[in-house]
Each structure stands twice: as structure tokens, then as C-alpha cells.
Amino acid sequence: MDTIKSLNKWANLHTYIPLDLLRIALGVFLFIKGINFMADSEMLVMLFKPIESWAGGMLAIHYVAPAHFIGGLLIVFGLLTRWAIIAQIPILIGAIAINFVGEMDTNNLILAIATTLICGFFLLYGSGKHSLDYYFKMQQ
């Protein structure tokens, strides 16, 4: 808990508008991916084709779209940002792994790696000063 408080203090002292815009762009990207997965469930099933025989394959399909949809909204507004990113990490690791198990698509691989790295940054950095997390914390 002290580690998170110290990270929050550091992040609030070093908050820059470009980082907030990057957080918002990440949230919008994940939100749009969630909408795409909900609208085109066949595409999502095709992505999970290499792991359909594994236990929990169908559970993963039902987890990905809502997690991107809701997590993207939370990240955009900076509300429970770390929790939303923790929910995204298994999906992004799976997105990277699917490229090695199934057919390699370098564009998807680069996109998944970049998104994972940005999520890792915001997992440590937090939501920043221009977020609902900061606003609610200041209201206490």
C-alpha cells in the first residue's frame, strides 16, 4: 500500500498533459476493440481457434469483449485505472501468445506488444492528476 501511495505522489508531481492524452487514447483504443469484438463475434472466435480445445476457451471469448469495453471506459476517465489495466493484462498476453500458437500476424503482434507496454507503464504510473481517481481523492 505504501508503494502505491509513493507512486501516486510521484505521478501527481510529474503529471503532463501528453501522458493524460496517451491514457485517454489507450482507453479509446480498448473501447473500440471491445465494440469490434462485440459486433463481430465470428472474428473473435477465429482469433481463438488455436486454443479452442483448451479449458476455458469459451470463457476467454466471453471475457475479452466486456473487459475491453468496460476497461476502456474506465481508463479514459481515469477511474480505477490500475484495476482496469490489471484486467487487460491477461488479454494482451493472450493476444501476443496467439500470434505464436496460431498464424503469425506481425501487425497484430506489434499492436499487442505496444498496448501491453503502454498498459504496463500506466499500471505503475497510475491515472495521473487529470482523472476521476485524483478528483475523488481530493474530495475526501
C-alpha positions in Angstrom: 0.0 0.0 0.0 2.8 2.4 0.8 4.4 1.6 -2.6 1.2 2.6 -4.4 0.9 5.8 -2.3 4.5 6.7 -3.1 3.9 6.0 -6.9 0.8 8.2 -6.8 2.6 11.0 -5.1 5.4 10.8 -7.7 2.9 10.6 -10.6 0.9 13.6 -9.3 4.0 15.7 -9.1 5.1 14.7 -12.6 1.8 14.8 -14.5 1.9 16.0 -18.0 -1.0 16.6 -20.5 0.6 14.3 -23.2 0.6 11.4 -20.7 -3.1 12.0 -19.9 -3.8 12.1 -23.7 -1.9 8.8 -24.1 -4.0 7.3 -21.3 -7.2 8.5 -23.0 -6.1 7.2 -26.4 -5.3 3.8 -24.8 -8.8 3.7 -23.3 -10.5 4.8 -26.5 -8.5 2.1 -28.4 -9.5 -0.6 -26.0 -13.1 0.6 -26.0 -13.2 0.4 -29.8 -11.6 -3.0 -29.8 -14.3 -4.1 -27.3 -17.0 -2.8 -29.7 -15.4 -4.5 -32.6 -15.3 -7.8 -30.7 -19.0 -7.5 -29.7 -20.1 -6.6 -33.2 -18.0 -9.3 -35.0 -18.0 -12.3 -32.7 -17.0 -14.5 -35.6 -13.7 -12.7 -35.8 -13.2 -13.2 -32.1 -13.9 -16.9 -32.5 -11.5 -17.1 -35.4 -8.8 -15.5 -33.2 -9.3 -18.1 -30.5 -9.3 -21.0 -33.0 -5.8 -22.2 -32.0 -6.8 -22.5 -28.3 -10.4 -23.7 -28.7 -9.6 -27.1 -27.3 -8.0 -25.7 -24.2 -10.0 -25.5 -21.0 -11.7 -22.1 -20.6 -11.6 -21.2 -24.3 -15.2 -20.2 -24.3 -14.8 -18.4 -21.0 -12.0 -16.3 -22.6 -14.2 -15.4 -25.5 -16.9 -14.1 -23.2 -14.3 -12.2 -21.1 -12.4 -10.3 -23.8 -15.1 -8.1 -25.3 -16.7 -6.8 -22.0 -13.2 -6.3 -20.4 -12.1 -4.2 -23.3 -15.4 -2.3 -23.4 -15.7 -1.5 -19.7 -11.9 -1.3 -19.0 -11.5 1.2 -21.9 -14.2 3.4 -20.5 -12.6 3.3 -17.0 -9.2 4.1 -18.4 -10.5 7.0 -20.5 -12.0 8.7 -17.4 -9.1 7.7 -15.2 -11.4 5.8 -12.8 -9.9 2.6 -11.2 -7.2 2.8 -13.9 -4.9 0.2 -12.3 -7.7 -2.3 -11.8 -8.9 -1.8 -15.4 -5.3 -2.4 -16.6 -4.9 -5.5 -14.5 -8.0 -6.9 -16.2 -6.4 -6.1 -19.6 -3.0 -7.7 -19.0 -4.1 -11.4 -19.4 -6.0 -10.5 -22.6 -2.9 -8.7 -24.0 -0.6 -11.5 -23.1 -3.0 -13.9 -24.8 -3.0 -11.6 -27.9 0.7 -11.9 -28.0 0.7 -15.7 -27.4 -2.0 -16.3 -30.1 0.4 -15.0 -32.7 2.9 -17.7 -31.8 0.5 -20.5 -31.4 -1.6 -19.8 -34.5 -0.9 -17.9 -37.7 1.7 -15.1 -37.2 0.3 -11.6 -38.0 3.0 -9.1 -37.4 0.7 -6.1 -37.3 -1.4 -7.6 -34.6 1.7 -8.7 -32.7 3.3 -5.2 -32.8 -0.1 -3.7 -31.8 -0.4 -6.2 -28.9 3.1 -5.6 -27.7 2.8 -1.8 -27.8 -0.5 -1.9 -26.0 1.0 -4.2 -23.3 3.9 -1.9 -22.8 1.7 1.2 -22.5 -0.6 -0.7 -20.1 2.5 -1.7 -18.1 3.5 1.9 -17.9 0.1 3.1 -16.7 -0.1 0.2 -14.2 3.0 1.7 -12.5 2.2 5.4 -13.2 -1.5 5.4 -12.4 -4.1 7.6 -13.8 -2.4 11.0 -13.2 -3.7 14.3 -12.0 -6.3 14.8 -14.7 -8.5 11.9 -13.8 -11.5 10.9 -11.7 -9.3 9.0 -9.3 -7.4 12.2 -8.5 -10.6 14.2 -8.3 -12.3 11.8 -5.8 -9.1 11.5 -3.8 -9.0 15.3 -3.4 -12.7 15.3 -2.3 -12.0 13.3 0.8 
